[in-house]
Amino acid sequence: MEPDRNYTWDDPLLPDAATGEVRGRRQLRSPASAAVRSWCPDGGAVVASC
């Protein structure tokens, strides 16, 4: 972590793209200043971090 950055707690989830069931979760500290989205081309996973 960089000392001059403002960090907050994020709780990213890993949902199952077909059922919406939460497959994983981990709390971490991060600078939440932007939204980032990513997905698998086959539709198997979707990830969003804000």
N, CA, C and O atoms as a Tripos MOL2 file, in Angstrom:
@<TRIPOS>MOLECULE
protein
  200   199    50     0     0
PROTEIN
NO_CHARGES

@<TRIPOS>ATOM
      1 N           0.8330   -1.1780    0.0000 N.3       1 MET1
      2 CA          0.0000    0.0000    0.0000 C.3       1 MET1
      3 C           0.8820    1.2460    0.0000 C.2       1 MET1
      4 O           1.9240    1.3000    0.6530 O.2       1 MET1
      5 N           0.4290    2.2380   -0.7510 N.am      2 GLU2
      6 CA          1.1620    3.5000   -0.8170 C.3       2 GLU2
      7 C           0.7010    4.4120    0.3150 C.2       2 GLU2
      8 O          -0.5050    4.5510    0.5230 O.2       2 GLU2
      9 N           1.6210    5.0430    1.0590 N.am      3 PRO3
     10 CA          1.2520    5.8230    2.2410 C.3       3 PRO3
     11 C           0.3910    7.0470    1.9580 C.2       3 PRO3
     12 O          -0.3550    7.4620    2.8450 O.2       3 PRO3
     13 N           0.4540    7.6480    0.7680 N.am      4 ASP4
     14 CA         -0.3030    8.8580    0.4870 C.3       4 ASP4
     15 C          -1.6540    8.5930   -0.1830 C.2       4 ASP4
     16 O          -2.3340    9.5390   -0.5800 O.2       4 ASP4
     17 N          -2.0520    7.3320   -0.3150 N.am      5 ARG5
     18 CA         -3.3260    6.9920   -0.9540 C.3       5 ARG5
     19 C          -4.3920    6.7720    0.1030 C.2       5 ARG5
     20 O          -4.0810    6.3660    1.2230 O.2       5 ARG5
     21 N          -5.6510    7.0370   -0.2390 N.am      6 ASN6
     22 CA         -6.7800    6.8010    0.6490 C.3       6 ASN6
     23 C          -7.3670    5.4230    0.3390 C.2       6 ASN6
     24 O          -7.9520    5.2230   -0.7250 O.2       6 ASN6
     25 N          -7.2140    4.4800    1.2610 N.am      7 TYR7
     26 CA         -7.6800    3.1140    1.0620 C.3       7 TYR7
     27 C          -8.9860    2.8830    1.8140 C.2       7 TYR7
     28 O          -9.2470    3.5060    2.8430 O.2       7 TYR7
     29 N          -9.7860    1.9900    1.2890 N.am      8 THR8
     30 CA        -11.0440    1.6080    1.9260 C.3       8 THR8
     31 C         -11.1920    0.0950    1.8080 C.2       8 THR8
     32 O         -10.4530   -0.5450    1.0600 O.2       8 THR8
     33 N         -12.1400   -0.4780    2.5380 N.am      9 TRP9
     34 CA        -12.3580   -1.9220    2.4640 C.3       9 TRP9
     35 C         -13.2850   -2.2480    1.3050 C.2       9 TRP9
     36 O         -14.3560   -1.6540    1.1800 O.2       9 TRP9
     37 N         -12.8850   -3.1800    0.4640 N.am     10 ASP10
     38 CA        -13.7200   -3.7300   -0.6060 C.3      10 ASP10
     39 C         -14.0670   -5.1570   -0.2410 C.2      10 ASP10
     40 O         -13.3180   -5.8260    0.4720 O.2      10 ASP10
     41 N         -15.1910   -5.6160   -0.7240 N.am     11 ASP11
     42 CA        -15.6240   -6.9950   -0.4970 C.3      11 ASP11
     43 C         -15.9810   -7.6020   -1.8510 C.2      11 ASP11
     44 O         -17.1600   -7.7950   -2.1480 O.2      11 ASP11
     45 N         -14.9600   -7.9110   -2.6900 N.am     12 PRO12
     46 CA        -15.2400   -8.4480   -4.0140 C.3      12 PRO12
     47 C         -15.8990   -9.8240   -3.9310 C.2      12 PRO12
     48 O         -15.5500  -10.6510   -3.0880 O.2      12 PRO12
     49 N         -16.8580  -10.0430   -4.8230 N.am     13 LEU13
     50 CA        -17.5670  -11.3220   -4.9050 C.3      13 LEU13
     51 C         -17.2620  -11.9660   -6.2460 C.2      13 LEU13
     52 O         -17.0070  -11.2700   -7.2290 O.2      13 LEU13
     53 N         -17.2860  -13.2840   -6.2930 N.am     14 LEU14
     54 CA        -17.1540  -14.0350   -7.5270 C.3      14 LEU14
     55 C         -18.4660  -14.7890   -7.7310 C.2      14 LEU14
     56 O         -18.6380  -15.8780   -7.1840 O.2      14 LEU14
     57 N         -19.4110  -14.2170   -8.5240 N.am     15 PRO15
     58 CA        -20.6910  -14.8970   -8.7360 C.3      15 PRO15
     59 C         -20.6120  -15.8970   -9.8850 C.2      15 PRO15
     60 O         -19.8360  -15.7240  -10.8250 O.2      15 PRO15
     61 N         -21.4230  -16.9390   -9.7930 N.am     16 ASP16
     62 CA        -21.5910  -17.8840  -10.8870 C.3      16 ASP16
     63 C         -22.4370  -17.1810  -11.9490 C.2      16 ASP16
     64 O         -23.5360  -16.7180  -11.6450 O.2      16 ASP16
     65 N         -21.9500  -17.0910  -13.1810 N.am     17 ALA17
     66 CA        -22.6410  -16.3440  -14.2310 C.3      17 ALA17
     67 C         -23.9790  -16.9730  -14.6030 C.2      17 ALA17
     68 O         -24.8800  -16.2630  -15.0520 O.2      17 ALA17
     69 N         -24.1330  -18.2710  -14.4310 N.am     18 ALA18
     70 CA        -25.3870  -18.9400  -14.8060 C.3      18 ALA18
     71 C         -26.4390  -18.8700  -13.7070 C.2      18 ALA18
     72 O         -27.6240  -18.7040  -13.9990 O.2      18 ALA18
     73 N         -26.0240  -18.9930  -12.4450 N.am     19 THR19
     74 CA        -26.9970  -19.0810  -11.3530 C.3      19 THR19
     75 C         -27.0400  -17.8400  -10.4700 C.2      19 THR19
     76 O         -28.0240  -17.6200   -9.7620 O.2      19 THR19
     77 N         -25.9920  -17.0300  -10.5020 N.am     20 GLY20
     78 CA        -25.9210  -15.8730   -9.6210 C.3      20 GLY20
     79 C         -25.4230  -16.2190   -8.2260 C.2      20 GLY20
     80 O         -25.2590  -15.3260   -7.3950 O.2      20 GLY20
     81 N         -25.1810  -17.4890   -7.9540 N.am     21 GLU21
     82 CA        -24.6730  -17.9260   -6.6510 C.3      21 GLU21
     83 C         -23.2710  -17.3610   -6.4220 C.2      21 GLU21
     84 O         -22.4400  -17.3740   -7.3300 O.2      21 GLU21
     85 N         -23.0080  -16.8670   -5.2160 N.am     22 VAL22
     86 CA        -21.6810  -16.3490   -4.8770 C.3      22 VAL22
     87 C         -20.7380  -17.5260   -4.6650 C.2      22 VAL22
     88 O         -20.9280  -18.3280   -3.7510 O.2      22 VAL22
     89 N         -19.7240  -17.6240   -5.5160 N.am     23 ARG23
     90 CA        -18.7730  -18.7400   -5.4700 C.3      23 ARG23
     91 C         -17.5580  -18.4240   -4.6200 C.2      23 ARG23
     92 O         -16.8850  -19.3360   -4.1390 O.2      23 ARG23
     93 N         -17.2650  -17.1330   -4.4250 N.am     24 GLY24
     94 CA        -16.1130  -16.7550   -3.6240 C.3      24 GLY24
     95 C         -16.2480  -15.3140   -3.1630 C.2      24 GLY24
     96 O         -16.9390  -14.5070   -3.7850 O.2      24 GLY24
     97 N         -15.5720  -15.0050   -2.0540 N.am     25 ARG25
     98 CA        -15.6070  -13.6570   -1.4800 C.3      25 ARG25
     99 C         -14.3280  -13.4540   -0.6870 C.2      25 ARG25
    100 O         -13.8610  -14.3710   -0.0130 O.2      25 ARG25
    101 N         -13.7610  -12.2610   -0.7630 N.am     26 ARG26
    102 CA        -12.5720  -11.9550    0.0290 C.3      26 ARG26
    103 C         -12.5470  -10.4600    0.3200 C.2      26 ARG26
    104 O         -12.6670   -9.6440   -0.5930 O.2      26 ARG26
    105 N         -12.3910  -10.1050    1.5850 N.am     27 GLN27
    106 CA        -12.3040   -8.6980    1.9590 C.3      27 GLN27
    107 C         -10.8570   -8.2380    1.8050 C.2      27 GLN27
    108 O          -9.9310   -8.9290    2.2310 O.2      27 GLN27
    109 N         -10.6650   -7.0590    1.1890 N.am     28 LEU28
    110 CA         -9.3230   -6.5250    1.0310 C.3      28 LEU28
    111 C          -9.3710   -5.0020    1.0300 C.2      28 LEU28
    112 O         -10.4120   -4.3990    0.7690 O.2      28 LEU28
    113 N          -8.2400   -4.4000    1.3240 N.am     29 ARG29
    114 CA         -8.1340   -2.9380    1.3060 C.3      29 ARG29
    115 C          -7.6030   -2.5130   -0.0560 C.2      29 ARG29
    116 O          -6.6250   -3.0630   -0.5610 O.2      29 ARG29
    117 N          -8.2710   -1.5210   -0.6400 N.am     30 SER30
    118 CA         -7.8340   -1.0500   -1.9460 C.3      30 SER30
    119 C          -8.2540    0.3980   -2.1380 C.2      30 SER30
    120 O          -9.1690    0.8760   -1.4670 O.2      30 SER30
    121 N          -7.5960    1.0910   -3.0430 N.am     31 PRO31
    122 CA         -8.0490    2.4410   -3.3810 C.3      31 PRO31
    123 C          -9.2130    2.3210   -4.3630 C.2      31 PRO31
    124 O          -8.9900    2.0560   -5.5440 O.2      31 PRO31
    125 N         -10.4470    2.5110   -3.9000 N.am     32 ALA32
    126 CA        -11.6310    2.3480   -4.7420 C.3      32 ALA32
    127 C         -11.9390    3.6690   -5.4370 C.2      32 ALA32
    128 O         -12.7360    4.4640   -4.9400 O.2      32 ALA32
    129 N         -11.3170    3.8990   -6.5670 N.am     33 SER33
    130 CA        -11.4950    5.1640   -7.2620 C.3      33 SER33
    131 C         -12.0150    4.9800   -8.6780 C.2      33 SER33
    132 O         -12.2080    5.9670   -9.3880 O.2      33 SER33
    133 N         -12.2480    3.7450   -9.1110 N.am     34 ALA34
    134 CA        -12.7170    3.4980  -10.4740 C.3      34 ALA34
    135 C         -13.4830    2.1780  -10.5190 C.2      34 ALA34
    136 O         -13.3740    1.3500   -9.6140 O.2      34 ALA34
    137 N         -14.2360    2.0040  -11.5550 N.am     35 ALA35
    138 CA        -14.9470    0.7410  -11.7650 C.3      35 ALA35
    139 C         -14.1820   -0.0760  -12.8020 C.2      35 ALA35
    140 O         -13.7780    0.4520  -13.8380 O.2      35 ALA35
    141 N         -13.9880   -1.3460  -12.5290 N.am     36 VAL36
    142 CA        -13.2920   -2.2470  -13.4360 C.3      36 VAL36
    143 C         -14.1800   -3.4660  -13.6510 C.2      36 VAL36
    144 O         -14.6580   -4.0740  -12.6930 O.2      36 VAL36
    145 N         -14.3980   -3.8200  -14.9200 N.am     37 ARG37
    146 CA        -15.2150   -4.9900  -15.2420 C.3      37 ARG37
    147 C         -14.4160   -5.9330  -16.1270 C.2      37 ARG37
    148 O         -13.6160   -5.5010  -16.9560 O.2      37 ARG37
    149 N         -14.6420   -7.2090  -15.9410 N.am     38 SER38
    150 CA        -13.9750   -8.2080  -16.7620 C.3      38 SER38
    151 C         -14.8740   -9.4280  -16.8760 C.2      38 SER38
    152 O         -15.6430   -9.7090  -15.9570 O.2      38 SER38
    153 N         -14.7960  -10.1510  -17.9700 N.am     39 TRP39
    154 CA        -15.6090  -11.3480  -18.1390 C.3      39 TRP39
    155 C         -14.9060  -12.3280  -19.0490 C.2      39 TRP39
    156 O         -14.0250  -11.9570  -19.8240 O.2      39 TRP39
    157 N         -15.3040  -13.5860  -18.9480 N.am     40 CYS40
    158 CA        -14.7830  -14.6210  -19.8390 C.3      40 CYS40
    159 C         -15.6300  -14.6160  -21.1110 C.2      40 CYS40
    160 O         -16.8500  -14.4800  -21.0190 O.2      40 CYS40
    161 N         -15.0450  -14.7560  -22.2670 N.am     41 PRO41
    162 CA        -15.8120  -14.7570  -23.5130 C.3      41 PRO41
    163 C         -16.8940  -15.8530  -23.5600 C.2      41 PRO41
    164 O         -17.9160  -15.6760  -24.2230 O.2      41 PRO41
    165 N         -16.6820  -16.9630  -22.8750 N.am     42 ASP42
    166 CA        -17.6800  -18.0370  -22.8970 C.3      42 ASP42
    167 C         -18.8160  -17.8000  -21.9080 C.2      42 ASP42
    168 O         -19.7230  -18.6270  -21.8080 O.2      42 ASP42
    169 N         -18.7860  -16.6760  -21.1660 N.am     43 GLY43
    170 CA        -19.8510  -16.3690  -20.2210 C.3      43 GLY43
    171 C         -19.6960  -17.0920  -18.8990 C.2      43 GLY43
    172 O         -20.6130  -17.0550  -18.0780 O.2      43 GLY43
    173 N         -18.5850  -17.7390  -18.6650 N.am     44 GLY44
    174 CA        -18.3790  -18.5280  -17.4540 C.3      44 GLY44
    175 C         -18.0860  -17.7220  -16.2060 C.2      44 GLY44
    176 O         -18.2360  -18.2380  -15.0980 O.2      44 GLY44
    177 N         -17.6680  -16.4550  -16.3530 N.am     45 ALA45
    178 CA        -17.3330  -15.6420  -15.1830 C.3      45 ALA45
    179 C         -17.4840  -14.1660  -15.5120 C.2      45 ALA45
    180 O         -17.1880  -13.7270  -16.6230 O.2      45 ALA45
    181 N         -17.9460  -13.4200  -14.5360 N.am     46 VAL46
    182 CA        -18.0410  -11.9710  -14.6270 C.3      46 VAL46
    183 C         -17.4540  -11.3880  -13.3580 C.2      46 VAL46
    184 O         -17.7750  -11.8470  -12.2620 O.2      46 VAL46
    185 N         -16.5900  -10.3720  -13.4870 N.am     47 VAL47
    186 CA        -15.9600   -9.7440  -12.3250 C.3      47 VAL47
    187 C         -16.1580   -8.2390  -12.4350 C.2      47 VAL47
    188 O         -15.9310   -7.6550  -13.4950 O.2      47 VAL47
    189 N         -16.5840   -7.6080  -11.3360 N.am     48 ALA48
    190 CA        -16.7230   -6.1500  -11.2840 C.3      48 ALA48
    191 C         -16.1360   -5.6440   -9.9770 C.2      48 ALA48
    192 O         -16.4180   -6.2030   -8.9170 O.2      48 ALA48
    193 N         -15.3320   -4.6060  -10.0340 N.am     49 SER49
    194 CA        -14.7790   -3.9790   -8.8470 C.3      49 SER49
    195 C         -14.9930   -2.4760   -8.9860 C.2      49 SER49
    196 O         -14.6820   -1.8840  -10.0200 O.2      49 SER49
    197 N         -15.5300   -1.8680   -7.9270 N.am     50 CYS50
    198 CA        -15.8060   -0.4230   -7.9510 C.3      50 CYS50
    199 C         -15.0270    0.2650   -6.8550 C.2      50 CYS50
    200 O         -15.1200    1.4830   -6.7040 O.2      50 CYS50
@<TRIPOS>BOND
     1     1     2 1
     2     2     3 1
     3     3     4 2
     4     3     5 am
     5     5     6 1
     6     6     7 1
     7     7     8 2
     8     7     9 am
     9     9    10 1
    10    10    11 1
    11    11    12 2
    12    11    13 am
    13    13    14 1
    14    14    15 1
    15    15    16 2
    16    15    17 am
    17    17    18 1
    18    18    19 1
    19    19    20 2
    20    19    21 am
    21    21    22 1
    22    22    23 1
    23    23    24 2
    24    23    25 am
    25    25    26 1
    26    26    27 1
    27    27    28 2
    28    27    29 am
    29    29    30 1
    30    30    31 1
    31    31    32 2
    32    31    33 am
    33    33    34 1
    34    34    35 1
    35    35    36 2
    36    35    37 am
    37    37    38 1
    38    38    39 1
    39    39    40 2
    40    39    41 am
    41    41    42 1
    42    42    43 1
    43    43    44 2
    44    43    45 am
    45    45    46 1
    46    46    47 1
    47    47    48 2
    48    47    49 am
    49    49    50 1
    50    50    51 1
    51    51    52 2
    52    51    53 am
    53    53    54 1
    54    54    55 1
    55    55    56 2
    56    55    57 am
    57    57    58 1
    58    58    59 1
    59    59    60 2
    60    59    61 am
    61    61    62 1
    62    62    63 1
    63    63    64 2
    64    63    65 am
    65    65    66 1
    66    66    67 1
    67    67    68 2
    68    67    69 am
    69    69    70 1
    70    70    71 1
    71    71    72 2
    72    71    73 am
    73    73    74 1
    74    74    75 1
    75    75    76 2
    76    75    77 am
    77    77    78 1
    78    78    79 1
    79    79    80 2
    80    79    81 am
    81    81    82 1
    82    82    83 1
    83    83    84 2
    84    83    85 am
    85    85    86 1
    86    86    87 1
    87    87    88 2
    88    87    89 am
    89    89    90 1
    90    90    91 1
    91    91    92 2
    92    91    93 am
    93    93    94 1
    94    94    95 1
    95    95    96 2
    96    95    97 am
    97    97    98 1
    98    98    99 1
    99    99   100 2
   100    99   101 am
   101   101   102 1
   102   102   103 1
   103   103   104 2
   104   103   105 am
   105   105   106 1
   106   106   107 1
   107   107   108 2
   108   107   109 am
   109   109   110 1
   110   110   111 1
   111   111   112 2
   112   111   113 am
   113   113   114 1
   114   114   115 1
   115   115   116 2
   116   115   117 am
   117   117   118 1
   118   118   119 1
   119   119   120 2
   120   119   121 am
   121   121   122 1
   122   122   123 1
   123   123   124 2
   124   123   125 am
   125   125   126 1
   126   126   127 1
   127   127   128 2
   128   127   129 am
   129   129   130 1
   130   130   131 1
   131   131   132 2
   132   131   133 am
   133   133   134 1
   134   134   135 1
   135   135   136 2
   136   135   137 am
   137   137   138 1
   138   138   139 1
   139   139   140 2
   140   139   141 am
   141   141   142 1
   142   142   143 1
   143   143   144 2
   144   143   145 am
   145   145   146 1
   146   146   147 1
   147   147   148 2
   148   147   149 am
   149   149   150 1
   150   150   151 1
   151   151   152 2
   152   151   153 am
   153   153   154 1
   154   154   155 1
   155   155   156 2
   156   155   157 am
   157   157   158 1
   158   158   159 1
   159   159   160 2
   160   159   161 am
   161   161   162 1
   162   162   163 1
   163   163   164 2
   164   163   165 am
   165   165   166 1
   166   166   167 1
   167   167   168 2
   168   167   169 am
   169   169   170 1
   170   170   171 1
   171   171   172 2
   172   171   173 am
   173   173   174 1
   174   174   175 1
   175   175   176 2
   176   175   177 am
   177   177   178 1
   178   178   179 1
   179   179   180 2
   180   179   181 am
   181   181   182 1
   182   182   183 1
   183   183   184 2
   184   183   185 am
   185   185   186 1
   186   186   187 1
   187   187   188 2
   188   187   189 am
   189   189   190 1
   190   190   191 1
   191   191   192 2
   192   191   193 am
   193   193   194 1
   194   194   195 1
   195   195   196 2
   196   195   197 am
   197   197   198 1
   198   198   199 1
   199   199   200 2
@<TRIPOS>SUBSTRUCTURE
     1 MET1         2 RESIDUE 1 A MET
     2 GLU2         6 RESIDUE 1 A GLU
     3 PRO3        10 RESIDUE 1 A PRO
     4 ASP4        14 RESIDUE 1 A ASP
     5 ARG5        18 RESIDUE 1 A ARG
     6 ASN6        22 RESIDUE 1 A ASN
     7 TYR7        26 RESIDUE 1 A TYR
     8 THR8        30 RESIDUE 1 A THR
     9 TRP9        34 RESIDUE 1 A TRP
    10 ASP10       38 RESIDUE 1 A ASP
    11 ASP11       42 RESIDUE 1 A ASP
    12 PRO12       46 RESIDUE 1 A PRO
    13 LEU13       50 RESIDUE 1 A LEU
    14 LEU14       54 RESIDUE 1 A LEU
    15 PRO15       58 RESIDUE 1 A PRO
    16 ASP16       62 RESIDUE 1 A ASP
    17 ALA17       66 RESIDUE 1 A ALA
    18 ALA18       70 RESIDUE 1 A ALA
    19 THR19       74 RESIDUE 1 A THR
    20 GLY20       78 RESIDUE 1 A GLY
    21 GLU21       82 RESIDUE 1 A GLU
    22 VAL22       86 RESIDUE 1 A VAL
    23 ARG23       90 RESIDUE 1 A ARG
    24 GLY24       94 RESIDUE 1 A GLY
    25 ARG25       98 RESIDUE 1 A ARG
    26 ARG26      102 RESIDUE 1 A ARG
    27 GLN27      106 RESIDUE 1 A GLN
    28 LEU28      110 RESIDUE 1 A LEU
    29 ARG29      114 RESIDUE 1 A ARG
    30 SER30      118 RESIDUE 1 A SER
    31 PRO31      122 RESIDUE 1 A PRO
    32 ALA32      126 RESIDUE 1 A ALA
    33 SER33      130 RESIDUE 1 A SER
    34 ALA34      134 RESIDUE 1 A ALA
    35 ALA35      138 RESIDUE 1 A ALA
    36 VAL36      142 RESIDUE 1 A VAL
    37 ARG37      146 RESIDUE 1 A ARG
    38 SER38      150 RESIDUE 1 A SER
    39 TRP39      154 RESIDUE 1 A TRP
    40 CYS40      158 RESIDUE 1 A CYS
    41 PRO41      162 RESIDUE 1 A PRO
    42 ASP42      166 RESIDUE 1 A ASP
    43 GLY43      170 RESIDUE 1 A GLY
    44 GLY44      174 RESIDUE 1 A GLY
    45 ALA45      178 RESIDUE 1 A ALA
    46 VAL46      182 RESIDUE 1 A VAL
    47 VAL47      186 RESIDUE 1 A VAL
    48 ALA48      190 RESIDUE 1 A ALA
    49 SER49      194 RESIDUE 1 A SER
    50 CYS50      198 RESIDUE 1 A CYS
